[in-house]
């Protein structure tokens, strides 16, 4: 299969506002793609369209060849931006991950050796074996992200969506999560679409970038997209791409030719 996610000509209007304007891109197996844009750029709206929770006014989305909707949603692992967990809820990490095997079924499933092995394998894959019997409400931010990724991937979906997974993490934990996602993408062949407002933590590992601005997107490799001329066309006014202190910064105005430097 050459394409896991195909988004073609998607338009979305919300409250009279044109939130997404002819958005289109594709993601292949084993690719880590950053969905980059400022708050309110339409990243979460796009996720809702991909998940089939919000209809597009025009265009279409396919996940492994299926139109967006409930059947296609079964092929998607999803980590939301905010997960509220009561510290007193008697739910262990292994129990939460196990629930990821039942996301498209009703009722409870009996514990089995096969289920236990799948959960243990996924906890090992995300480096969370030692947390297996911990209460989920006591986890740190970085630990919780690992567990939520395990929950989303334990059923082995071909596509993983993560909505701002780095937003509430410190620099060290954020980098650990990025490194983990890059590892899982290559080892498991899953296609990953991760939203963020800062591209810098992702630059060393991103295969592709979908940059969102003014409801439109530019997609390609980071070197192809994060360029002054490309982003100026996207924003509809001059912007420059600078490297300052090892970080890539997009600024309004024309400060002259610049090149994207990735490390």
C-alpha positions in Angstrom: 0.0 0.0 0.0 1.5 3.3 -1.1 -0.9 5.7 0.8 -2.4 5.4 4.3 -4.0 8.8 4.4 -5.3 10.8 1.4 -6.8 14.3 1.9 -8.0 15.9 -1.3 -9.5 19.3 -1.8 -11.0 19.6 1.7 -13.0 22.7 2.5 -14.6 23.3 5.9 -16.7 26.3 7.0 -17.5 26.9 10.7 -19.7 29.8 11.9 -19.3 31.5 8.6 -15.5 31.2 8.6 -13.6 29.4 6.0 -11.4 27.2 8.3 -9.9 24.9 5.7 -9.5 25.9 2.1 -8.8 23.1 -0.5 -6.5 21.2 1.9 -4.8 18.3 0.3 -1.8 15.9 1.1 -0.9 12.2 1.4 0.9 10.1 4.0 2.6 6.8 3.2 3.3 3.9 5.6 6.3 4.5 7.9 6.3 8.3 7.4 6.3 10.8 10.3 4.5 13.9 9.3 4.3 17.1 11.3 1.0 19.1 11.0 2.4 22.6 11.8 0.5 25.8 12.5 -0.4 28.4 15.1 -3.3 28.0 17.5 -6.5 28.4 15.6 -5.0 27.5 12.2 -7.3 24.6 11.8 -5.2 21.6 12.9 -7.8 20.1 15.3 -10.6 20.7 12.7 -8.6 18.8 10.2 -8.2 15.9 12.6 -11.9 15.8 13.2 -12.5 15.6 9.4 -10.0 12.8 9.1 -11.7 10.9 12.0 -15.1 11.4 10.3 -16.4 13.5 13.2 -16.9 16.6 11.1 -18.1 16.6 7.5 -16.2 18.6 4.9 -18.2 21.0 2.7 -16.2 19.8 -0.3 -13.4 17.3 -1.0 -12.8 13.9 0.6 -10.6 11.9 2.9 -9.6 8.3 2.7 -7.9 6.1 5.3 -6.4 3.0 3.7 -8.8 3.4 0.8 -11.9 3.9 3.0 -13.9 7.2 3.1 -13.7 9.0 6.4 -16.3 7.7 8.9 -16.8 5.0 11.4 -15.4 2.1 9.3 -12.3 4.1 8.5 -12.0 5.3 12.1 -11.2 1.7 13.1 -8.0 2.1 11.2 -6.8 5.1 13.2 -5.1 5.4 16.5 -5.8 8.7 18.2 -4.1 10.6 21.1 -6.1 13.7 22.0 -4.6 16.9 23.3 -6.1 16.8 26.7 -6.9 13.7 28.8 -8.3 14.3 32.3 -7.6 11.4 34.7 -8.7 11.3 38.3 -5.7 10.2 40.5 -8.1 8.1 42.6 -9.6 6.1 39.7 -8.4 2.5 40.3 -7.3 2.0 36.7 -3.8 0.5 36.1 -1.7 1.4 33.1 -2.0 -2.1 31.6 -5.8 -1.9 31.9 -5.9 1.4 30.0 -3.7 0.1 27.2 -5.9 -3.1 27.1 -8.9 -0.9 26.4 -7.3 0.1 23.1 -8.0 -3.4 21.9 -11.7 -2.8 22.3 -12.2 0.6 20.9 -14.6 -0.5 18.2 -16.6 -3.1 20.3 -19.2 -2.8 22.9 -19.0 -4.5 26.4 -16.0 -5.9 28.2 -13.7 -8.6 27.1 -12.3 -11.4 29.2 -8.6 -11.3 30.0 -6.7 -13.7 27.9 -3.0 -14.7 27.4 -3.1 -13.2 23.8 -4.4 -9.8 25.1 -1.9 -9.8 27.9 0.9 -10.5 25.5 -0.2 -7.7 23.1 -0.4 -5.2 26.0 3.0 -6.3 27.4 4.6 -6.0 23.9 3.2 -2.5 23.4 4.3 -1.3 26.8 7.8 -2.6 26.0 7.7 -0.8 22.7 7.0 2.5 24.3 9.4 2.0 27.2 6.7 1.8 29.8 7.0 -1.8 31.1 7.9 -0.6 34.6 4.6 1.4 34.7 2.4 -1.5 33.9 0.8 -1.8 37.4 0.9 1.9 38.2 -2.4 3.9 38.5 -2.9 6.1 35.5 -3.8 9.1 37.6 -0.4 9.2 39.2 1.7 9.4 36.0 3.8 12.3 35.0 3.2 14.1 31.8 5.9 12.3 29.9 4.8 8.9 31.3 1.2 9.5 30.4 2.1 10.4 26.8 3.9 7.1 26.4 0.9 5.2 27.8 -1.6 7.0 25.6 0.6 6.2 22.6 0.6 2.5 23.7 -3.2 2.6 24.0 -3.6 4.1 20.5 -1.2 1.6 18.9 -2.0 -1.7 20.7 -4.5 -2.7 18.1 -1.9 -2.0 15.4 -3.7 0.7 13.3 -2.0 1.8 10.1 -2.5 5.5 11.0 -1.7 7.3 14.3 -2.9 10.9 14.9 -1.6 12.9 17.8 -3.1 16.3 18.7 -0.4 18.6 20.2 1.3 15.8 22.2 4.2 18.1 23.1 2.1 21.0 24.3 2.3 20.3 28.1 5.7 18.7 28.3 9.0 20.2 29.2 11.9 20.2 26.7 13.4 16.9 27.9 10.1 14.9 28.0 9.1 16.4 24.7 12.3 15.3 23.0 11.8 11.8 24.5 8.3 11.5 23.0 9.6 12.8 19.6 12.4 10.2 19.6 9.9 7.5 20.6 7.5 8.3 17.8 10.3 8.3 15.2 11.3 4.9 16.5 7.8 3.5 16.4 7.1 4.9 12.9 10.1 3.0 11.4 9.8 -0.2 13.5 6.1 -0.7 13.0 5.6 1.0 9.7 2.7 3.1 11.0 2.0 6.5 9.4 2.1 9.2 12.0 0.5 12.7 11.7 1.4 14.8 14.7 0.2 18.4 15.2 2.3 21.1 16.8 2.7 24.8 16.7 6.5 24.6 16.9 8.3 22.6 14.2 11.7 22.7 15.8 11.5 19.6 18.0 10.3 17.6 14.9 12.8 18.8 12.3 15.4 16.0 13.0 12.8 13.3 12.5 10.1 14.6 10.2 9.8 12.9 6.8 7.2 15.3 5.7 5.5 18.5 6.9 2.0 19.9 6.4 2.2 23.6 7.2 -1.2 25.2 7.9 -1.8 29.0 7.6 -4.8 31.0 6.7 -6.8 27.8 6.2 -4.5 26.6 3.4 -1.6 24.1 3.5 1.8 23.5 1.9 3.1 19.9 2.1 6.3 18.2 1.2 9.7 17.6 2.9 10.7 20.2 5.4 13.4 21.5 3.1 10.8 22.0 0.3 8.1 23.7 2.5 9.9 25.7 5.2 11.2 28.4 2.8 10.4 32.0 2.6 8.9 32.0 -0.9 6.7 29.0 -0.1 5.4 30.3 3.2 4.9 33.8 1.8 2.5 32.3 -0.8 0.7 30.4 1.9 0.3 33.4 4.3 -0.5 35.8 1.4 2.2 38.3 2.6 6.0 38.3 2.8 7.6 36.1 5.5 11.1 35.1 6.1 12.6 31.8 7.4 15.6 32.4 9.7 17.8 30.2 11.7 18.5 31.7 15.1 20.4 29.9 17.8 19.8 26.6 16.2 16.1 27.1 15.8 14.1 27.8 12.6 11.9 30.9 13.0 9.2 32.1 10.6 8.9 35.9 10.8 6.7 38.5 9.1 8.4 40.7 6.5 11.2 40.2 4.0 14.7 40.1 5.5 16.4 38.7 2.4 17.2 35.2 1.1 17.4 32.5 3.8 17.9 28.8 3.7 16.4 26.1 5.9 19.1 24.3 7.9 18.2 21.0 9.4 20.2 18.9 11.8 
